[in-house]
Amino acid sequence: MAQILITGGAGFIGSHLARELLDAGYAVRVLDNLDPQVHGEASRPGYLGPDIELLTGDVCDRDRVRAALREVDMVCHLAARVGVGQSMYEIARYTEANELGTAILLEELTGAGIGKLLVASSMSIYGEGLARLGSEFVEPPQRSLAQLKAGNWELQSAAGQTLDPVPTPETKSPSLTSVYALNKYSQERMCLIWGQAYGRHVTAMRFFNVYGPDQALSNPYTGVLAIFGARLLNGRSPMIFEDGLQRRDFVHVTDVARACRLALENDAAAGHAINIGSGQSRSVQEVAQTLGRAMGCNHIAPQITGKYRAGDIRHCFADIALARTLLGFEPRVTFEDGIAELVEWLQEQVATDSVEQATEELSRRGLVA
């Protein structure tokens, strides 16, 4: 039985991946620092199955990493600090956890003889997604501060023409608009460069907006659906920046977990960065309204702030053709079914809503206006 180490495996995506791998017959070990921002005071998350070996430790702790790699055949590197807004002021902490932690892992992997590594990357590296002007595809420039201050939210060409968003393929150039995006791109490139140099099977998975049960509801820098759910559980309006018409790709966490297993098992994935999304786009306002209806909170309308956050982008949703070709991946969970499952889970949860405090912190630093 092959053994797989998941760094950050007690987190949202990592725990679902652990279940997917256990069901497929692998042994699973997890290395996680159980960050209180994500886990509260829990010593071991209740959703982490008893068949999963948990080692508590940080990826920046070389001795713990070395111990975690013993007798391991493959590694899924998911450990990271997550959150665009927070990354813009906790720069050292994000860079240490995401980049230094990855570097330490790679150094220890070099001598460990482990042949396969999967690293979690992010759609954030694209900045703005691909767009079109007439019949021509365009890589949109970052929106200017003057444009955002004027509340002119849509993507524009250099001549001021409005661009139409289209699915973003892996061939789009990176456009790094936040420290978090820079961290994720650095993680991805470090791992792929290492794999090429040492002849190891390395795949980077560019996750889009992942949602589902077991996401940290009390972390104000987690996924948007969990943030909206926490607000609604507390009888408060989901807070939406800009005009709410920005578009994203929401993919269920079990589809993401299955894609990761397929990447480990398929040699064709080696050396590639692969989009993992649903291949569909929805506006953030539509998503908030859908969740509110499903939770029976029709009386709580989303709050459209008309403000912008530093590092945010307008539109980005996935072209998943490469995942289909290399992995045989096809999303199985419809958005409607995924929301229904999420709501069933939410009804049993208690959430501390810290969104307003987090927004005030960003505002105090000039990162929201």
C-alpha positions as CSV (number, residue, x, y, z in Angstrom):
1,M,0.0,0.0,0.0
2,A,1.5,3.3,-1.1
3,Q,1.7,6.0,1.6
4,I,1.0,9.7,0.7
5,L,1.9,12.7,2.8
6,I,-0.4,15.7,2.6
7,T,1.1,18.9,4.0
8,G,-1.7,21.1,5.3
9,G,-3.8,18.0,5.3
10,A,-6.0,18.9,8.3
11,G,-7.3,21.9,6.3
12,F,-10.4,22.1,4.1
13,I,-9.1,20.8,0.8
14,G,-6.5,18.6,2.4
15,S,-9.0,16.7,4.6
16,H,-11.2,15.9,1.6
17,L,-8.2,14.8,-0.4
18,A,-7.2,12.5,2.5
19,R,-10.7,10.8,2.3
20,E,-10.4,10.5,-1.4
21,L,-7.0,8.8,-1.2
22,L,-8.1,6.5,1.7
23,D,-11.1,5.4,-0.3
24,A,-8.7,4.6,-3.3
25,G,-6.6,2.3,-1.1
26,Y,-3.7,4.6,-0.1
27,A,-2.3,5.1,3.4
28,V,-2.4,8.8,4.4
29,R,-0.2,10.9,6.7
30,V,-0.9,14.5,7.4
31,L,1.5,17.3,8.5
32,D,-0.3,20.4,9.7
33,N,0.4,23.2,12.2
34,L,-3.3,23.5,13.1
35,D,-3.2,27.3,12.7
36,P,-5.7,28.8,15.2
37,Q,-7.0,31.2,12.5
38,V,-8.3,28.1,10.7
39,H,-8.9,25.5,13.4
40,G,-9.6,27.6,16.5
41,E,-8.4,25.7,19.6
42,A,-9.0,22.2,18.2
43,S,-6.2,19.7,18.8
44,R,-7.5,17.5,16.0
45,P,-10.4,18.5,13.7
46,G,-13.4,16.2,14.1
47,Y,-13.8,15.8,10.4
48,L,-10.3,14.2,10.1
49,G,-10.9,10.5,10.0
50,P,-9.3,8.1,12.5
51,D,-7.4,6.3,9.7
52,I,-5.4,9.4,8.9
53,E,-2.1,9.7,10.7
54,L,-1.7,13.3,12.0
55,L,1.7,14.9,12.7
56,T,1.5,18.3,14.2
57,G,4.2,20.6,12.9
58,D,5.0,23.4,10.5
59,V,6.6,23.1,7.0
60,C,9.2,25.6,8.1
61,D,10.4,23.2,10.7
62,R,12.9,21.1,8.9
63,D,13.0,18.3,11.5
64,R,9.3,17.9,11.4
65,V,9.3,17.8,7.6
66,R,12.0,15.2,7.6
67,A,10.1,13.0,10.1
68,A,6.9,13.4,8.0
69,L,8.7,12.2,4.8
70,R,9.8,8.9,6.3
71,E,8.4,5.8,4.4
72,V,6.4,8.1,2.2
73,D,5.9,7.4,-1.6
74,M,4.2,10.6,-2.8
75,V,3.6,14.1,-1.4
76,C,0.7,16.5,-1.9
77,H,1.9,20.0,-0.8
78,L,-1.1,22.0,0.3
79,A,0.3,23.8,3.3
80,A,0.0,27.5,2.9
81,R,-1.3,30.7,4.4
82,V,-4.4,31.6,2.3
83,G,-6.0,35.0,1.8
84,V,-5.4,37.8,-0.7
85,G,-6.3,40.7,1.7
86,Q,-4.3,39.5,4.6
87,S,-1.3,38.7,2.4
88,M,-1.0,42.4,1.6
89,Y,-0.1,43.3,5.2
90,E,1.2,40.1,6.8
91,I,3.9,39.9,4.0
92,A,6.6,38.3,6.0
93,R,4.3,35.6,7.5
94,Y,2.9,34.7,4.1
95,T,6.2,34.6,2.4
96,E,7.8,32.5,5.1
97,A,5.0,29.9,5.2
98,N,4.4,29.7,1.5
99,E,7.8,30.2,-0.1
100,L,10.3,29.3,2.6
101,G,8.2,26.3,3.7
102,T,8.1,25.0,0.1
103,A,11.9,25.5,-0.2
104,I,12.5,23.4,2.9
105,L,10.2,20.7,1.7
106,L,12.0,20.5,-1.6
107,E,15.4,20.3,0.0
108,E,14.2,17.4,2.2
109,L,12.5,15.7,-0.8
110,T,15.7,15.8,-2.8
111,G,17.4,13.3,-0.5
112,A,14.3,11.3,0.3
113,G,13.9,9.5,-3.1
114,I,10.2,10.3,-3.3
115,G,9.2,10.3,-7.0
116,K,5.9,12.2,-7.1
117,L,4.9,15.7,-5.8
118,L,1.7,17.6,-6.3
119,V,1.6,21.2,-5.3
120,A,-1.5,23.4,-4.8
121,S,-1.4,26.5,-6.9
122,S,-4.1,29.1,-7.5
123,M,-6.1,30.9,-10.1
124,S,-4.9,34.1,-8.3
125,I,-1.7,33.9,-10.4
126,Y,-3.6,34.9,-13.5
127,G,-4.7,38.2,-12.1
128,E,-7.4,39.2,-14.5
129,G,-8.6,36.3,-16.6
130,L,-8.5,36.1,-20.3
131,A,-10.8,38.5,-22.2
132,R,-12.0,39.2,-25.7
133,L,-12.4,42.4,-27.8
134,G,-14.5,41.5,-30.8
135,S,-12.8,38.4,-32.3
136,E,-9.4,39.0,-30.6
137,F,-8.3,37.5,-27.3
138,V,-6.8,39.9,-24.9
139,E,-4.8,39.6,-21.7
140,P,-6.3,42.5,-19.7
141,P,-4.1,44.9,-17.9
142,Q,-4.5,45.4,-14.2
143,R,-7.2,48.0,-13.5
144,S,-5.7,51.3,-12.5
145,L,-6.3,53.0,-9.1
146,A,-8.0,55.9,-10.9
147,Q,-10.4,53.5,-12.6
148,L,-11.3,51.8,-9.3
149,K,-11.7,55.1,-7.4
150,A,-14.1,56.2,-10.2
151,G,-16.2,53.0,-9.6
152,N,-15.5,52.0,-13.2
153,W,-15.2,48.3,-12.5
154,E,-15.2,46.5,-15.9
155,L,-12.1,45.5,-17.8
156,Q,-11.0,47.9,-20.5
157,S,-8.6,48.0,-23.4
158,A,-5.9,50.6,-23.6
159,A,-8.4,52.6,-25.7
160,G,-11.1,52.4,-23.1
161,Q,-13.2,49.7,-24.8
162,T,-15.0,47.2,-22.5
163,L,-13.6,43.7,-22.7
164,D,-15.7,40.5,-22.5
165,P,-14.4,37.9,-20.0
166,V,-13.8,34.4,-21.4
167,P,-12.5,31.1,-19.9
168,T,-8.9,31.4,-18.9
169,P,-6.5,28.6,-20.1
170,E,-3.1,27.7,-18.6
171,T,-1.4,29.5,-21.4
172,K,-2.4,33.0,-20.1
173,S,0.5,34.9,-18.7
174,P,0.7,35.4,-15.0
175,S,-0.3,38.8,-13.7
176,L,0.4,38.9,-9.9
177,T,-1.8,41.5,-8.2
178,S,-1.3,40.4,-4.5
179,V,1.4,39.0,-2.3
180,Y,-0.6,35.8,-2.0
181,A,-0.6,35.4,-5.8
182,L,3.1,36.0,-5.9
183,N,3.6,33.3,-3.2
184,K,1.5,30.8,-5.1
185,Y,3.3,31.4,-8.4
186,S,6.7,31.1,-6.6
187,Q,5.5,27.8,-5.0
188,E,4.4,26.4,-8.3
189,R,7.6,27.4,-10.2
190,M,9.9,26.2,-7.4
191,C,8.3,22.8,-7.5
192,L,8.2,22.4,-11.3
193,I,11.8,23.6,-11.6
194,W,12.8,21.1,-8.9
195,G,11.0,18.3,-10.7
196,Q,12.6,19.1,-14.0
197,A,16.1,19.2,-12.4
198,Y,15.8,16.0,-10.4
199,G,13.7,13.9,-12.8
200,R,10.6,13.8,-10.5
201,H,6.9,13.7,-11.3
202,V,5.6,17.1,-10.3
203,T,2.2,18.6,-11.1
204,A,0.9,22.0,-10.1
205,M,-2.9,22.3,-9.6
206,R,-4.3,25.7,-10.1
207,F,-7.4,25.7,-8.0
208,F,-10.3,28.1,-8.7
209,N,-12.9,29.0,-6.0
210,V,-13.2,25.8,-4.0
211,Y,-16.3,25.3,-1.7
212,G,-18.0,22.6,0.3
213,P,-18.5,21.3,3.9
214,D,-15.7,21.6,6.5
215,Q,-14.4,25.0,5.4
216,A,-13.3,27.3,8.2
217,L,-16.3,29.5,8.8
218,S,-14.7,31.8,11.4
219,N,-11.7,32.7,9.2
220,P,-12.5,36.0,7.4
221,Y,-9.9,35.3,4.7
222,T,-11.3,31.9,3.6
223,G,-13.4,31.1,0.5
224,V,-16.2,33.5,-0.3
225,L,-19.0,31.0,0.1
226,A,-17.9,30.1,3.6
227,I,-17.7,33.9,4.4
228,F,-21.2,34.4,3.1
229,G,-22.4,31.4,5.0
230,A,-20.9,32.7,8.3
231,R,-22.6,36.1,7.7
232,L,-26.0,34.6,7.1
233,L,-25.8,32.2,10.1
234,N,-25.4,35.3,12.2
235,G,-28.3,37.1,10.5
236,R,-26.1,39.5,8.6
237,S,-25.9,40.5,5.0
238,P,-23.1,39.0,2.8
239,M,-20.7,41.9,2.1
240,I,-19.8,42.2,-1.6
241,F,-17.1,44.5,-3.0
242,E,-17.5,46.6,-6.2
243,D,-20.9,46.0,-7.8
244,G,-21.2,42.2,-7.3
245,L,-21.0,41.5,-11.0
246,Q,-17.5,40.1,-10.9
247,R,-17.4,36.5,-12.1
248,R,-15.7,33.5,-10.6
249,D,-15.6,29.7,-11.1
250,F,-16.9,27.7,-8.1
251,V,-15.8,24.1,-7.9
252,H,-16.8,21.6,-5.3
253,V,-14.1,20.3,-3.0
254,T,-14.8,16.6,-3.8
255,D,-14.2,17.3,-7.5
256,V,-10.9,19.0,-6.5
257,A,-9.9,16.0,-4.4
258,R,-10.6,13.6,-7.2
259,A,-8.6,15.8,-9.6
260,C,-5.6,15.6,-7.3
261,R,-5.8,11.8,-7.1
262,L,-6.0,11.6,-10.9
263,A,-2.9,13.8,-11.2
264,L,-0.9,11.6,-8.8
265,E,-1.9,8.5,-10.8
266,N,-1.5,9.8,-14.3
267,D,2.1,10.2,-15.6
268,A,0.8,12.5,-18.4
269,A,0.3,15.2,-15.7
270,A,4.1,15.4,-14.9
271,G,5.6,18.8,-15.5
272,H,2.3,20.6,-16.0
273,A,0.3,23.3,-14.3
274,I,-3.4,22.4,-14.6
275,N,-6.6,24.4,-14.0
276,I,-9.0,22.7,-11.7
277,G,-12.4,24.4,-11.8
278,S,-16.0,23.8,-12.9
279,G,-15.6,25.4,-16.2
280,Q,-18.6,27.6,-15.5
281,S,-18.8,31.2,-14.3
282,R,-21.2,33.0,-11.9
283,S,-21.3,36.5,-10.5
284,V,-20.5,36.9,-6.8
285,Q,-23.9,38.6,-6.3
286,E,-25.7,35.7,-7.9
287,V,-23.8,33.3,-5.6
288,A,-24.7,35.3,-2.5
289,Q,-28.4,35.4,-3.5
290,T,-28.5,31.6,-4.3
291,L,-26.9,30.7,-0.9
292,G,-29.3,33.1,0.9
293,R,-32.4,31.5,-0.7
294,A,-31.1,28.0,0.0
295,M,-30.6,28.9,3.7
296,G,-34.1,30.4,3.9
297,C,-32.6,33.9,4.4
298,N,-34.5,35.6,1.5
299,H,-35.1,38.6,3.8
300,I,-31.3,39.2,4.1
301,A,-30.1,40.9,0.9
302,P,-26.4,41.1,0.0
303,Q,-24.7,44.4,0.9
304,I,-23.1,45.8,-2.2
305,T,-20.4,48.1,-0.8
306,G,-19.3,49.8,-4.0
307,K,-15.8,49.7,-2.5
308,Y,-12.7,47.9,-3.9
309,R,-9.9,45.9,-2.2
310,A,-6.3,46.1,-3.1
311,G,-5.3,42.9,-4.9
312,D,-8.8,41.9,-6.1
313,I,-9.5,41.1,-9.7
314,R,-12.6,41.5,-11.8
315,H,-13.2,38.2,-13.7
316,C,-11.5,34.9,-13.7
317,F,-13.0,31.5,-14.5
318,A,-11.4,28.3,-15.8
319,D,-10.9,26.7,-19.1
320,I,-10.5,23.0,-18.0
321,A,-9.7,21.5,-21.4
322,L,-6.2,20.5,-20.2
323,A,-7.6,18.7,-17.1
324,R,-9.9,16.8,-19.3
325,T,-7.1,15.8,-21.7
326,L,-4.4,14.9,-19.2
327,L,-6.4,13.7,-16.3
328,G,-9.7,12.5,-17.8
329,F,-11.2,15.0,-15.3
330,E,-14.9,16.1,-15.5
331,P,-16.6,17.9,-12.6
332,R,-19.4,15.8,-11.1
333,V,-21.0,18.0,-8.5
334,T,-23.4,20.6,-10.0
335,F,-23.5,24.0,-8.3
336,E,-27.1,23.4,-7.3
337,D,-26.3,20.1,-5.6
338,G,-23.1,21.5,-4.0
339,I,-25.1,24.4,-2.5
340,A,-27.7,22.1,-1.1
341,E,-25.0,20.0,0.5
342,L,-23.3,23.1,1.9
343,V,-26.5,24.4,3.4
344,E,-27.2,21.1,5.1
345,W,-23.8,21.2,6.7
346,L,-24.1,24.9,7.6
347,Q,-27.3,24.3,9.5
348,E,-25.3,22.3,12.1
349,Q,-22.5,24.9,12.5
350,V,-21.8,27.9,14.7
351,A,-19.7,30.6,13.1
352,T,-17.9,33.6,14.5
353,D,-18.4,36.4,11.9
354,S,-15.2,38.4,11.8
355,V,-15.7,39.9,8.3
356,E,-16.3,43.5,9.5
357,Q,-13.3,43.5,11.7
358,A,-11.1,42.1,8.9
359,T,-12.5,44.8,6.5
360,E,-11.8,47.5,9.1
361,E,-8.2,46.3,9.4
362,L,-7.8,46.5,5.6
363,S,-9.4,49.9,5.6
364,R,-7.1,51.2,8.3
365,R,-4.2,50.2,6.2
366,G,-5.6,51.8,3.1
367,L,-6.3,48.5,1.3
368,V,-10.1,49.1,1.0
369,A,-11.6,52.3,-0.4
